[in-house]
Amino acid sequence: MKLMIFKKNKYIKKLVALSILASCSSTSKIFIDSPDEYFSKDYPRDLQDIYSYNAFFFSDLEVIQQKIDNQKLSQSELRDLKLLKKNYQKILEKNKYQIKLNPYQENSEELIKLIYQFNLPISISWDSNISSVIPAELLLNKIEGFCSSVYDDSITSINQEISENHGSTLVIYSDKYASLAKKIISTKSKIFTINYDSSNFQDFASNILGINFSKDRFDKITNLNPNQTMNFSPRSRSDIKQIVMLLNPIEFKAMIPALRYHGGSKFKYINFISSLEDLNNSLQLLDYEDSHTPISFFLSNKIQNQGTISIENFLEYGVLSDWLLDQVLKQAAVQSATIYGATGIIFYSMNSCNRREIPLQKISSDLFST
């Protein structure tokens, strides 16, 4: 497994040592102290970074205060910034955080990397006698502190979209997502659900969009008068307005072009969040151009600002970050926060589970232009 590379070589050595210690000890305690100066000089941060709550520096308070001093803020903007500053003060002023993990926790190494990224004094107690606190299926299962899973929040985002539009919706799903396909509902449109059970994407798309039916009807007409020459342009079904796809990552890359070949821009194409899971870099998102995908503002802004970036295991890493942040906020006695995180907008409340919203965004070349 790759290790995060830091500017300081001693961090690499220390991280390796921590990983070895974690794997060899049944009950051990590790104190991670990440000094502010090792990060802030090399990674200049703006308000967008600060609202993501994925790293914490005392210099962030200065950035927030500069924005507060801006005379052009609305009342809601000023209120949000004051809450952001208050939360960061609580988080940064706490001199010690502690989490307990099983050394055989599947994602323990990634959590160590995240702790370095958070730049907070976090103490890890390793105990092989406790159960794993984080599920193996990070996207499918709900993690501690959250109301629902990333997959379920993605379904909610899709349901809100199709309920805002009139016209029937066609849902295409592969076997892995059969249970999730049943959760696609709309208050305004009829839902047609079809299991993808073919190895030929072109034939499958032609069948479900009614192209083959159109061809058969044309053949019957021409057979009535074989001597008459007729022009023919196959038509796709007219009752469908939106097509939702819940597929394995690799299937999206073939299904979307096949549907477009037969249906053109007639339909609104909506992808499940699994479409992001098998991408190595952000440029591959252009395979889904003009379709809509649940994707966080954090990721789209990062692509907008940096261009082509690596997004391999981005969602899984984001879920782990969500879990770690929940531990930090609770221990810092933060009452409420709005977080523009890697998996979506998270509405944190100390007295209830965290709610996540994943915006449905259109994928276009504009995403890569600054």
TORKOL-4160 file (C-alpha; in steps of 0.2 Angstrom, whole numbers, padded with zeros to 4 digits, m for minus):
370
<pt num="1" X="0000" Y="0000" Z="0000"/>
<pt num="2" X="0007" Y="0017" Z="m0005"/>
<pt num="3" X="0011" Y="0029" Z="0009"/>
<pt num="4" X="0008" Y="0048" Z="0008"/>
<pt num="5" X="0024" Y="0057" Z="0003"/>
<pt num="6" X="0027" Y="0073" Z="0014"/>
<pt num="7" X="0040" Y="0086" Z="0011"/>
<pt num="8" X="0050" Y="0081" Z="0026"/>
<pt num="9" X="0058" Y="0064" Z="0025"/>
<pt num="10" X="0057" Y="0061" Z="0044"/>
<pt num="11" X="0038" Y="0060" Z="0042"/>
<pt num="12" X="0040" Y="0046" Z="0030"/>
<pt num="13" X="0051" Y="0036" Z="0042"/>
<pt num="14" X="0039" Y="0040" Z="0057"/>
<pt num="15" X="0024" Y="0035" Z="0047"/>
<pt num="16" X="0032" Y="0018" Z="0043"/>
<pt num="17" X="0037" Y="0016" Z="0061"/>
<pt num="18" X="0019" Y="0019" Z="0066"/>
<pt num="19" X="0012" Y="0006" Z="0054"/>
<pt num="20" X="0025" Y="m0007" Z="0060"/>
<pt num="21" X="0021" Y="m0003" Z="0078"/>
<pt num="22" X="0002" Y="m0004" Z="0075"/>
<pt num="23" X="0003" Y="m0021" Z="0066"/>
<pt num="24" X="0015" Y="m0029" Z="0080"/>
<pt num="25" X="0006" Y="m0023" Z="0096"/>
<pt num="26" X="m0010" Y="m0030" Z="0103"/>
<pt num="27" X="m0011" Y="m0015" Z="0114"/>
<pt num="28" X="m0001" Y="0000" Z="0111"/>
<pt num="29" X="m0003" Y="0019" Z="0112"/>
<pt num="30" X="0004" Y="0031" Z="0099"/>
<pt num="31" X="0004" Y="0050" Z="0101"/>
<pt num="32" X="0005" Y="0060" Z="0085"/>
<pt num="33" X="0010" Y="0078" Z="0086"/>
<pt num="34" X="0010" Y="0086" Z="0069"/>
<pt num="35" X="0018" Y="0104" Z="0070"/>
<pt num="36" X="0009" Y="0118" Z="0061"/>
<pt num="37" X="0025" Y="0124" Z="0052"/>
<pt num="38" X="0028" Y="0108" Z="0042"/>
<pt num="39" X="0012" Y="0110" Z="0032"/>
<pt num="40" X="0007" Y="0129" Z="0032"/>
<pt num="41" X="0022" Y="0135" Z="0022"/>
<pt num="42" X="0021" Y="0122" Z="0008"/>
<pt num="43" X="0002" Y="0122" Z="0006"/>
<pt num="44" X="m0006" Y="0139" Z="0006"/>
<pt num="45" X="m0024" Y="0138" Z="0011"/>
<pt num="46" X="m0040" Y="0149" Z="0007"/>
<pt num="47" X="m0057" Y="0149" Z="0014"/>
<pt num="48" X="m0063" Y="0135" Z="0003"/>
<pt num="49" X="m0049" Y="0124" Z="0011"/>
<pt num="50" X="m0054" Y="0129" Z="0028"/>
<pt num="51" X="m0073" Y="0125" Z="0025"/>
<pt num="52" X="m0068" Y="0107" Z="0021"/>
<pt num="53" X="m0062" Y="0104" Z="0039"/>
<pt num="54" X="m0049" Y="0092" Z="0033"/>
<pt num="55" X="m0033" Y="0100" Z="0041"/>
<pt num="56" X="m0031" Y="0113" Z="0055"/>
<pt num="57" X="m0019" Y="0127" Z="0057"/>
<pt num="58" X="m0018" Y="0143" Z="0068"/>
<pt num="59" X="m0015" Y="0153" Z="0052"/>
<pt num="60" X="m0033" Y="0148" Z="0047"/>
<pt num="61" X="m0040" Y="0159" Z="0060"/>
<pt num="62" X="m0031" Y="0174" Z="0052"/>
<pt num="63" X="m0039" Y="0170" Z="0035"/>
<pt num="64" X="m0056" Y="0169" Z="0042"/>
<pt num="65" X="m0054" Y="0185" Z="0052"/>
<pt num="66" X="m0049" Y="0194" Z="0036"/>
<pt num="67" X="m0065" Y="0188" Z="0028"/>
<pt num="68" X="m0075" Y="0194" Z="0043"/>
<pt num="69" X="m0067" Y="0211" Z="0042"/>
<pt num="70" X="m0074" Y="0212" Z="0024"/>
<pt num="71" X="m0088" Y="0225" Z="0024"/>
<pt num="72" X="m0097" Y="0218" Z="0009"/>
<pt num="73" X="m0103" Y="0202" Z="0018"/>
<pt num="74" X="m0121" Y="0198" Z="0020"/>
<pt num="75" X="m0129" Y="0194" Z="0037"/>
<pt num="76" X="m0129" Y="0175" Z="0033"/>
<pt num="77" X="m0111" Y="0175" Z="0027"/>
<pt num="78" X="m0105" Y="0184" Z="0042"/>
<pt num="79" X="m0114" Y="0172" Z="0054"/>
<pt num="80" X="m0107" Y="0157" Z="0045"/>
<pt num="81" X="m0089" Y="0164" Z="0046"/>
<pt num="82" X="m0091" Y="0168" Z="0064"/>
<pt num="83" X="m0097" Y="0150" Z="0067"/>
<pt num="84" X="m0082" Y="0144" Z="0057"/>
<pt num="85" X="m0070" Y="0154" Z="0067"/>
<pt num="86" X="m0077" Y="0148" Z="0083"/>
<pt num="87" X="m0076" Y="0130" Z="0078"/>
<pt num="88" X="m0058" Y="0131" Z="0073"/>
<pt num="89" X="m0054" Y="0140" Z="0089"/>
<pt num="90" X="m0061" Y="0125" Z="0099"/>
<pt num="91" X="m0053" Y="0112" Z="0088"/>
<pt num="92" X="m0036" Y="0121" Z="0088"/>
<pt num="93" X="m0036" Y="0125" Z="0107"/>
<pt num="94" X="m0039" Y="0107" Z="0113"/>
<pt num="95" X="m0022" Y="0100" Z="0117"/>
<pt num="96" X="m0026" Y="0082" Z="0115"/>
<pt num="97" X="m0038" Y="0070" Z="0105"/>
<pt num="98" X="m0039" Y="0051" Z="0107"/>
<pt num="99" X="m0046" Y="0038" Z="0097"/>
<pt num="100" X="m0046" Y="0019" Z="0099"/>
<pt num="101" X="m0043" Y="0007" Z="0085"/>
<pt num="102" X="m0040" Y="m0011" Z="0082"/>
<pt num="103" X="m0023" Y="m0014" Z="0075"/>
<pt num="104" X="m0031" Y="m0026" Z="0062"/>
<pt num="105" X="m0043" Y="m0013" Z="0057"/>
<pt num="106" X="m0043" Y="m0014" Z="0038"/>
<pt num="107" X="m0041" Y="0005" Z="0035"/>
<pt num="108" X="m0029" Y="0009" Z="0050"/>
<pt num="109" X="m0015" Y="0014" Z="0039"/>
<pt num="110" X="m0025" Y="0026" Z="0029"/>
<pt num="111" X="m0032" Y="0033" Z="0046"/>
<pt num="112" X="m0014" Y="0037" Z="0051"/>
<pt num="113" X="m0011" Y="0046" Z="0035"/>
<pt num="114" X="m0027" Y="0056" Z="0038"/>
<pt num="115" X="m0021" Y="0060" Z="0056"/>
<pt num="116" X="m0005" Y="0068" Z="0049"/>
<pt num="117" X="m0016" Y="0078" Z="0037"/>
<pt num="118" X="m0027" Y="0084" Z="0050"/>
<pt num="119" X="m0012" Y="0092" Z="0059"/>
<pt num="120" X="m0019" Y="0089" Z="0077"/>
<pt num="121" X="m0012" Y="0081" Z="0092"/>
<pt num="122" X="m0021" Y="0064" Z="0091"/>
<pt num="123" X="m0017" Y="0050" Z="0102"/>
<pt num="124" X="m0021" Y="0032" Z="0095"/>
<pt num="125" X="m0024" Y="0018" Z="0107"/>
<pt num="126" X="m0022" Y="0001" Z="0098"/>
<pt num="127" X="m0032" Y="m0013" Z="0106"/>
<pt num="128" X="m0034" Y="m0030" Z="0097"/>
<pt num="129" X="m0048" Y="m0034" Z="0109"/>
<pt num="130" X="m0060" Y="m0021" Z="0102"/>
<pt num="131" X="m0071" Y="m0023" Z="0087"/>
<pt num="132" X="m0067" Y="m0013" Z="0071"/>
<pt num="133" X="m0076" Y="0003" Z="0072"/>
<pt num="134" X="m0076" Y="0006" Z="0053"/>
<pt num="135" X="m0086" Y="m0006" Z="0041"/>
<pt num="136" X="m0076" Y="m0014" Z="0027"/>
<pt num="137" X="m0089" Y="m0008" Z="0013"/>
<pt num="138" X="m0086" Y="0011" Z="0016"/>
<pt num="139" X="m0098" Y="0017" Z="0003"/>
<pt num="140" X="m0112" Y="0004" Z="0005"/>
<pt num="141" X="m0113" Y="0004" Z="0024"/>
<pt num="142" X="m0117" Y="0018" Z="0036"/>
<pt num="143" X="m0102" Y="0024" Z="0047"/>
<pt num="144" X="m0103" Y="0029" Z="0065"/>
<pt num="145" X="m0110" Y="0046" Z="0068"/>
<pt num="146" X="m0119" Y="0047" Z="0051"/>
<pt num="147" X="m0137" Y="0046" Z="0047"/>
<pt num="148" X="m0135" Y="0036" Z="0031"/>
<pt num="149" X="m0122" Y="0029" Z="0019"/>
<pt num="150" X="m0114" Y="0037" Z="0004"/>
<pt num="151" X="m0123" Y="0026" Z="m0007"/>
<pt num="152" X="m0140" Y="0030" Z="0001"/>
<pt num="153" X="m0136" Y="0049" Z="0001"/>
<pt num="154" X="m0132" Y="0047" Z="m0018"/>
<pt num="155" X="m0149" Y="0039" Z="m0021"/>
<pt num="156" X="m0157" Y="0053" Z="m0011"/>
<pt num="157" X="m0149" Y="0066" Z="m0023"/>
<pt num="158" X="m0155" Y="0056" Z="m0038"/>
<pt num="159" X="m0173" Y="0055" Z="m0031"/>
<pt num="160" X="m0174" Y="0073" Z="m0028"/>
<pt num="161" X="m0168" Y="0077" Z="m0046"/>
<pt num="162" X="m0180" Y="0065" Z="m0055"/>
<pt num="163" X="m0195" Y="0071" Z="m0044"/>
<pt num="164" X="m0192" Y="0089" Z="m0050"/>
<pt num="165" X="m0195" Y="0084" Z="m0068"/>
<pt num="166" X="m0210" Y="0077" Z="m0077"/>
<pt num="167" X="m0209" Y="0062" Z="m0088"/>
<pt num="168" X="m0205" Y="0044" Z="m0085"/>
<pt num="169" X="m0188" Y="0038" Z="m0079"/>
<pt num="170" X="m0179" Y="0022" Z="m0085"/>
<pt num="171" X="m0168" Y="0014" Z="m0072"/>
<pt num="172" X="m0154" Y="0003" Z="m0078"/>
<pt num="173" X="m0145" Y="m0008" Z="m0065"/>
<pt num="174" X="m0133" Y="m0022" Z="m0064"/>
<pt num="175" X="m0135" Y="m0036" Z="m0051"/>
<pt num="176" X="m0124" Y="m0028" Z="m0038"/>
<pt num="177" X="m0135" Y="m0013" Z="m0036"/>
<pt num="178" X="m0152" Y="m0022" Z="m0037"/>
<pt num="179" X="m0157" Y="m0018" Z="m0019"/>
<pt num="180" X="m0152" Y="0001" Z="m0022"/>
<pt num="181" X="m0162" Y="0001" Z="m0038"/>
<pt num="182" X="m0178" Y="m0002" Z="m0028"/>
<pt num="183" X="m0175" Y="0014" Z="m0019"/>
<pt num="184" X="m0176" Y="0025" Z="m0034"/>
<pt num="185" X="m0193" Y="0033" Z="m0032"/>
<pt num="186" X="m0202" Y="0049" Z="m0039"/>
<pt num="187" X="m0217" Y="0059" Z="m0034"/>
<pt num="188" X="m0220" Y="0065" Z="m0052"/>
<pt num="189" X="m0214" Y="0052" Z="m0064"/>
<pt num="190" X="m0217" Y="0034" Z="m0068"/>
<pt num="191" X="m0202" Y="0022" Z="m0065"/>
<pt num="192" X="m0197" Y="0008" Z="m0077"/>
<pt num="193" X="m0183" Y="m0003" Z="m0070"/>
<pt num="194" X="m0173" Y="m0014" Z="m0081"/>
<pt num="195" X="m0159" Y="m0026" Z="m0076"/>
<pt num="196" X="m0143" Y="m0025" Z="m0087"/>
<pt num="197" X="m0141" Y="m0043" Z="m0092"/>
<pt num="198" X="m0131" Y="m0042" Z="m0108"/>
<pt num="199" X="m0113" Y="m0042" Z="m0114"/>
<pt num="200" X="m0117" Y="m0032" Z="m0129"/>
<pt num="201" X="m0120" Y="m0014" Z="m0124"/>
<pt num="202" X="m0126" Y="m0008" Z="m0142"/>
<pt num="203" X="m0139" Y="m0022" Z="m0143"/>
<pt num="204" X="m0145" Y="m0019" Z="m0125"/>
<pt num="205" X="m0147" Y="0000" Z="m0128"/>
<pt num="206" X="m0156" Y="m0003" Z="m0144"/>
<pt num="207" X="m0169" Y="m0015" Z="m0136"/>
<pt num="208" X="m0173" Y="m0004" Z="m0121"/>
<pt num="209" X="m0174" Y="0012" Z="m0131"/>
<pt num="210" X="m0186" Y="0004" Z="m0143"/>
<pt num="211" X="m0175" Y="0005" Z="m0158"/>
<pt num="212" X="m0177" Y="m0013" Z="m0163"/>
<pt num="213" X="m0196" Y="m0011" Z="m0162"/>
<pt num="214" X="m0195" Y="0004" Z="m0173"/>
<pt num="215" X="m0185" Y="m0006" Z="m0186"/>
<pt num="216" X="m0197" Y="m0021" Z="m0185"/>
<pt num="217" X="m0212" Y="m0009" Z="m0189"/>
<pt num="218" X="m0202" Y="m0002" Z="m0204"/>
<pt num="219" X="m0199" Y="m0019" Z="m0211"/>
<pt num="220" X="m0217" Y="m0023" Z="m0210"/>
<pt num="221" X="m0222" Y="m0008" Z="m0219"/>
<pt num="222" X="m0209" Y="m0010" Z="m0233"/>
<pt num="223" X="m0215" Y="m0028" Z="m0235"/>
<pt num="224" X="m0232" Y="m0022" Z="m0239"/>
<pt num="225" X="m0225" Y="m0013" Z="m0255"/>
<pt num="226" X="m0207" Y="m0019" Z="m0258"/>
<pt num="227" X="m0206" Y="m0009" Z="m0274"/>
<pt num="228" X="m0207" Y="0007" Z="m0265"/>
<pt num="229" X="m0192" Y="0016" Z="m0258"/>
<pt num="230" X="m0194" Y="0023" Z="m0241"/>
<pt num="231" X="m0182" Y="0033" Z="m0230"/>
<pt num="232" X="m0180" Y="0027" Z="m0213"/>
<pt num="233" X="m0173" Y="0035" Z="m0197"/>
<pt num="234" X="m0176" Y="0024" Z="m0181"/>
<pt num="235" X="m0184" Y="0033" Z="m0167"/>
<pt num="236" X="m0181" Y="0029" Z="m0149"/>
<pt num="237" X="m0196" Y="0028" Z="m0137"/>
<pt num="238" X="m0204" Y="0045" Z="m0133"/>
<pt num="239" X="m0211" Y="0041" Z="m0115"/>
<pt num="240" X="m0194" Y="0041" Z="m0107"/>
<pt num="241" X="m0187" Y="0058" Z="m0101"/>
<pt num="242" X="m0173" Y="0053" Z="m0089"/>
<pt num="243" X="m0161" Y="0038" Z="m0088"/>
<pt num="244" X="m0154" Y="0033" Z="m0072"/>
<pt num="245" X="m0139" Y="0021" Z="m0072"/>
<pt num="246" X="m0133" Y="0010" Z="m0057"/>
<pt num="247" X="m0119" Y="0000" Z="m0064"/>
<pt num="248" X="m0102" Y="m0007" Z="m0060"/>
<pt num="249" X="m0089" Y="0007" Z="m0064"/>
<pt num="250" X="m0082" Y="m0001" Z="m0080"/>
<pt num="251" X="m0100" Y="m0003" Z="m0087"/>
<pt num="252" X="m0103" Y="0016" Z="m0087"/>
<pt num="253" X="m0089" Y="0019" Z="m0100"/>
<pt num="254" X="m0098" Y="0007" Z="m0112"/>
<pt num="255" X="m0116" Y="0010" Z="m0108"/>
<pt num="256" X="m0117" Y="0029" Z="m0109"/>
<pt num="257" X="m0110" Y="0030" Z="m0127"/>
<pt num="258" X="m0122" Y="0016" Z="m0132"/>
<pt num="259" X="m0137" Y="0025" Z="m0125"/>
<pt num="260" X="m0131" Y="0041" Z="m0134"/>
<pt num="261" X="m0129" Y="0032" Z="m0150"/>
<pt num="262" X="m0147" Y="0027" Z="m0151"/>
<pt num="263" X="m0155" Y="0041" Z="m0140"/>
<pt num="264" X="m0143" Y="0056" Z="m0144"/>
<pt num="265" X="m0147" Y="0071" Z="m0132"/>
<pt num="266" X="m0165" Y="0066" Z="m0131"/>
<pt num="267" X="m0163" Y="0060" Z="m0113"/>
<pt num="268" X="m0156" Y="0066" Z="m0097"/>
<pt num="269" X="m0143" Y="0054" Z="m0091"/>
<pt num="270" X="m0140" Y="0052" Z="m0073"/>
<pt num="271" X="m0126" Y="0041" Z="m0066"/>
<pt num="272" X="m0125" Y="0033" Z="m0049"/>
<pt num="273" X="m0110" Y="0038" Z="m0038"/>
<pt num="274" X="m0102" Y="0021" Z="m0042"/>
<pt num="275" X="m0097" Y="0029" Z="m0059"/>
<pt num="276" X="m0083" Y="0038" Z="m0049"/>
<pt num="277" X="m0076" Y="0023" Z="m0041"/>
<pt num="278" X="m0064" Y="0016" Z="m0055"/>
<pt num="279" X="m0057" Y="0032" Z="m0061"/>
<pt num="280" X="m0038" Y="0035" Z="m0059"/>
<pt num="281" X="m0038" Y="0053" Z="m0063"/>
<pt num="282" X="m0051" Y="0067" Z="m0065"/>
<pt num="283" X="m0049" Y="0068" Z="m0084"/>
<pt num="284" X="m0058" Y="0052" Z="m0086"/>
<pt num="285" X="m0074" Y="0060" Z="m0080"/>
<pt num="286" X="m0075" Y="0067" Z="m0098"/>
<pt num="287" X="m0081" Y="0049" Z="m0103"/>
<pt num="288" X="m0097" Y="0055" Z="m0094"/>
<pt num="289" X="m0098" Y="0072" Z="m0103"/>
<pt num="290" X="m0116" Y="0080" Z="m0102"/>
<pt num="291" X="m0122" Y="0067" Z="m0090"/>
<pt num="292" X="m0126" Y="0071" Z="m0072"/>
<pt num="293" X="m0117" Y="0063" Z="m0057"/>
<pt num="294" X="m0117" Y="0065" Z="m0038"/>
<pt num="295" X="m0101" Y="0073" Z="m0035"/>
<pt num="296" X="m0095" Y="0085" Z="m0020"/>
<pt num="297" X="m0092" Y="0103" Z="m0023"/>
<pt num="298" X="m0075" Y="0099" Z="m0014"/>
<pt num="299" X="m0070" Y="0088" Z="m0029"/>
<pt num="300" X="m0077" Y="0099" Z="m0043"/>
<pt num="301" X="m0069" Y="0114" Z="m0035"/>
<pt num="302" X="m0052" Y="0105" Z="m0034"/>
<pt num="303" X="m0053" Y="0099" Z="m0052"/>
<pt num="304" X="m0058" Y="0117" Z="m0057"/>
<pt num="305" X="m0043" Y="0124" Z="m0048"/>
<pt num="306" X="m0030" Y="0111" Z="m0051"/>
<pt num="307" X="m0035" Y="0103" Z="m0068"/>
<pt num="308" X="m0031" Y="0084" Z="m0069"/>
<pt num="309" X="m0029" Y="0076" Z="m0052"/>
<pt num="310" X="m0029" Y="0059" Z="m0045"/>
<pt num="311" X="m0046" Y="0053" Z="m0039"/>
<pt num="312" X="m0041" Y="0035" Z="m0036"/>
<pt num="313" X="m0050" Y="0029" Z="m0020"/>
<pt num="314" X="m0056" Y="0047" Z="m0017"/>
<pt num="315" X="m0073" Y="0042" Z="m0010"/>
<pt num="316" X="m0066" Y="0029" Z="0002"/>
<pt num="317" X="m0053" Y="0041" Z="0008"/>
<pt num="318" X="m0067" Y="0054" Z="0010"/>
<pt num="319" X="m0077" Y="0042" Z="0021"/>
<pt num="320" X="m0063" Y="0039" Z="0032"/>
<pt num="321" X="m0060" Y="0058" Z="0034"/>
<pt num="322" X="m0078" Y="0060" Z="0038"/>
<pt num="323" X="m0077" Y="0047" Z="0052"/>
<pt num="324" X="m0061" Y="0055" Z="0059"/>
<pt num="325" X="m0068" Y="0072" Z="0058"/>
<pt num="326" X="m0084" Y="0067" Z="0068"/>
<pt num="327" X="m0072" Y="0061" Z="0082"/>
<pt num="328" X="m0063" Y="0077" Z="0082"/>
<pt num="329" X="m0078" Y="0088" Z="0082"/>
<pt num="330" X="m0086" Y="0078" Z="0096"/>
<pt num="331" X="m0071" Y="0079" Z="0107"/>
<pt num="332" X="m0069" Y="0098" Z="0104"/>
<pt num="333" X="m0087" Y="0100" Z="0110"/>
<pt num="334" X="m0091" Y="0108" Z="0093"/>
<pt num="335" X="m0110" Y="0111" Z="0093"/>
<pt num="336" X="m0114" Y="0112" Z="0074"/>
<pt num="337" X="m0105" Y="0114" Z="0058"/>
<pt num="338" X="m0107" Y="0114" Z="0039"/>
<pt num="339" X="m0093" Y="0105" Z="0031"/>
<pt num="340" X="m0089" Y="0105" Z="0012"/>
<pt num="341" X="m0081" Y="0088" Z="0013"/>
<pt num="342" X="m0074" Y="0076" Z="0000"/>
<pt num="343" X="m0090" Y="0065" Z="0000"/>
<pt num="344" X="m0103" Y="0080" Z="0000"/>
<pt num="345" X="m0110" Y="0094" Z="0011"/>
<pt num="346" X="m0110" Y="0087" Z="0029"/>
<pt num="347" X="m0122" Y="0095" Z="0042"/>
<pt num="348" X="m0114" Y="0091" Z="0059"/>
<pt num="349" X="m0124" Y="0092" Z="0075"/>
<pt num="350" X="m0118" Y="0086" Z="0092"/>
<pt num="351" X="m0135" Y="0080" Z="0097"/>
<pt num="352" X="m0139" Y="0070" Z="0081"/>
<pt num="353" X="m0132" Y="0060" Z="0067"/>
<pt num="354" X="m0123" Y="0069" Z="0053"/>
<pt num="355" X="m0133" Y="0072" Z="0037"/>
<pt num="356" X="m0124" Y="0072" Z="0021"/>
<pt num="357" X="m0130" Y="0080" Z="0004"/>
<pt num="358" X="m0121" Y="0075" Z="m0012"/>
<pt num="359" X="m0125" Y="0088" Z="m0026"/>
<pt num="360" X="m0130" Y="0081" Z="m0043"/>
<pt num="361" X="m0118" Y="0090" Z="m0055"/>
<pt num="362" X="m0117" Y="0090" Z="m0074"/>
<pt num="363" X="m0100" Y="0084" Z="m0081"/>
<pt num="364" X="m0094" Y="0095" Z="m0094"/>
<pt num="365" X="m0077" Y="0102" Z="m0101"/>
<pt num="366" X="m0080" Y="0118" Z="m0091"/>
<pt num="367" X="m0076" Y="0108" Z="m0076"/>
<pt num="368" X="m0058" Y="0108" Z="m0081"/>
<pt num="369" X="m0057" Y="0126" Z="m0086"/>
<pt num="370" X="m0051" Y="0139" Z="m0074"/>
